[in-house]
Amino acid sequence: MPAPASRLRAIPLAAWERDGLKAALMKAGLPVDDVGEADRLFWRFERSDDMPAGFGGLEIHGTDALLRSVVILPPLRRRGIGSAIVGALEQEARLRGCQAVYLLTTGQADFFARLGYANCQRDKVPAAIRAGKQFASPSSGSVAMVKRIQ
């Protein structure tokens, strides 16, 4: 029986060990251009039986964060793992003093809405986040969303 999503372990990824993340993101059709940059924070999430479950990341910009690169490995989708990963990343953002988490999504707006994220206009996103690669060249049809976490 699989371990509950709440029993995920988060393992920080150093810039030099992100090949697995890149492969998973490419398969999911998510951007990989800046994954190797040292100021990007990424984690590998594993179940209690050491089975990899997925990845997720944050970019911290003062009191705001950009949630990015959340991907669940295909055999484990639809088991609550995505929600657990997003929750863990929100907690990390809180610990780093963030008050809001922003994201861009092309096909998962309903998923993020269930987790408390709301659509927001791009011009309402803080300038530091809009200046990053994720917002500078967004995918066609992507939706900006925000969640206040403090």
SULHUWO-V602682 format. One record per run of one state. SS is the DSSP state (H for helix, E for strand, C for the rest). FROM is the first residue (numbers start at 1). TO is the last residue. If there is no record, write none. Layout:
SS|FROM|TO  SS|FROM|TO
//
This chain:
C|1|4  H|5|7  C|8|8  E|9|13  C|14|14  H|15|17  C|18|18  H|19|28  C|29|40  E|41|46  C|47|51  E|52|61  C|62|63  E|64|72  C|73|73  H|74|76  C|77|80  H|81|95  C|96|99  E|100|105  C|106|108  H|109|114  C|115|117  E|118|119  C|120|121  H|122|124  C|125|126  H|127|130  C|131|132  H|133|136  C|137|142  E|143|148  C|149|150
//
